[in-house]
Amino acid sequence: MNNTVYGIKTTKKDFAAKPSFLRAVFAIVWKDIQAEYRSFELISAMLVFSLLVIIIFNFALNLDIKMRETVTAGVLWTTFAFAGTLGLNRSMSVEKDRGCLDGLLLAPVDRSAIYFGKAISNLTFMLVVEAIVLPVYSILYNTNLFQPGLLLVILLGSIGYVGVGTLLATMSVQTRTRDILLSILLFPVVLPVLLPAIIASNGFLTRVELAEIMFPIGLLIAYDIIFISVAFMVFDNVVEE
Amino acid sequence: MITVKKLVKRFGLKTVLRGVDFEVQPGEFVALLGPNGAGKTTFLRILASLSRPSLGEVKIAGYHLPQQAAQVRARLGVVSHLPLLYGDLTAEENLRFYARMYNLANIEERITEVLEMVGLDTRKRDLVRTFSRGMQQRLAIGRAVLHDPDVMLFDEPYTGLDQDASSMLDDVLRTVAAQGRTVVMTSHDLARAEDLATRFDILSRGLISASASRRELKKTNLLAFYKQALAG
C-alpha cells in the first residue's frame, strides 16, 4: 500500500519483509565487487605484495629445478597467506571506517548472511590474485603449476583461510590494534588449514601417489567445514556489543 | 512506540546505563540531551539493536530486544555522525544496496523519491567520497528513510556540519518528523533541539534525570532546564 505524505510517496508495509538469505549475500558480494572495481585498492595491494614476495624468493632461493619444486608449495602458501591478511584487513576496514558495518548490522537480515557475503567477496578477491600470481610464478620459477589437483588444493585452502579470516578480521577490526591483531590471531588458528594445503600442494608438485595426498585433502575439506560452521554459529556474537 | 524499563548496560566493570526508564509515544520527536559520557550513544545503540542490554526491558513497535531484533530493525532508521555509506559507490548505488538489504519492492522508484527528498537527485551518479560532509549526511538520512521506518534514531547528526549544511539538515529532519515518524535524537546543540523536538529528556550519569514537553518548557528555556537537570 502506497501513501503520499507531504508530496513524498511512502512505501509503508513494503519494508517488513525480511530479504532471503541468498539475496542478502548476493547484495553484499555485488556491493564489494562494485566498490573494488572503482577503487582497485584491495586487489592491487594484495597483488603488488604477492608479486614482490615471489620475486624476492626467486632471488633469495637460487635453486636448481628439483629444489624449486620442493619449495614451491611453501613459497606459494606463504605468499597467499600474507597477501590474504592484507586483503582481509582492508576489506573489513572499509566497513568499519565509515560506520558501514553498523549499516549492515542494522539491516533486517540474518547476520550470518553478512558473514557469508563478506567471506565470498574476500574469497573472490583472493582467487583473482592467485589467478594472476600462479602464471607469474610459473614463468619465474619455470614450474608448471597448472595441474587440476594443485588448483583444487589452492581453492580448498583459500576457502578455509578466508572462512576463518573473515571472522577474525571482523573481530580485530573493532579494536585499536587491528592492523597487527589480525596476523597475530589468524596465523595460529589457520595453521590446520595451511599445513595440509602445503603438504597436498607439495604432493601434486612432486608427483607422489594420489593415495598419499588424499589424507591432507580430506583434512582440508574437514577444516573448511569446521571453520565455516563455527564462524556461522558465532558471527552474531562477534559483531554485537 | 518505544518502551524502556530499568535498562542497565555494563562494559566490564563500568556501568554506563544505570536503570533507564524511557517511553516515547508514536509521532513524538524526543531530544535526548546530556554531557559527554552520559551514555547517550550507548542508549541509542541499544535501541538500534547494535548493542545488547545487560539488564532491563526494551520494546520497540511491540517487539522485544534483543529477541526480536530483525523485526525491530525493519522498522528502524538510524543516522549517526558517521555516514554508513560506501565512498566508492555512487549515491544511487549506495541506496540500491541498502534497498536490497531491506528487500524493498519498486527499488528504482523509491531511490528516486528519496534522492529528491534529500535534494541529491542531480548528484545520484557521483561517488559518495566526492560529496561534502553535509551532502553525505543528507544521503545518510535518505538511506535511513529508504525503507520508510516508523522510528528514526539520530545520534549527533549535526557533528562536523557547517551552518548551511546544518540548516539543510534541519529541513530534512522536519520533513522526516512531519511524515509522522517517531524520532529520538541525541544532540549537544540545544538551540537546534529546542527548535525541532516535542520533548526533551536529559540523560546524566546513566539515568534520565529530567523530562519535559515543549509545552512544559514554555515557562522556562531549554538551557535553564538542562542546567537545572544536570545540577540536580
Interface residues (C-beta under 8 A of the other chain):
Chain A: V5 Y6 I8 K9 T10 T11 K12 D14 F15 A16 A17 K18 P19 S20 R23 A24 F26 A27 I28 W30 K31 Q34 A35 E36 R38 S39 V94 R98 G99 C100 D102 G103 L104 L105 L106 A107 P108 V109 D110 E240 E241
Chain B: F11 R45 A48 S49 L50 S51 R52 P66 A70 Q71 R73 A74 R75 L76 V78 S80 L82 P83 L84 L85 Y86 G87 D88 L89 E93 F97 Y98 R100 M101 Y102 N103 L104 A105 N106 E109 R110 E113 E116 M117 L127 R143 H147 D148 P149 T175 A178 Q179 G180
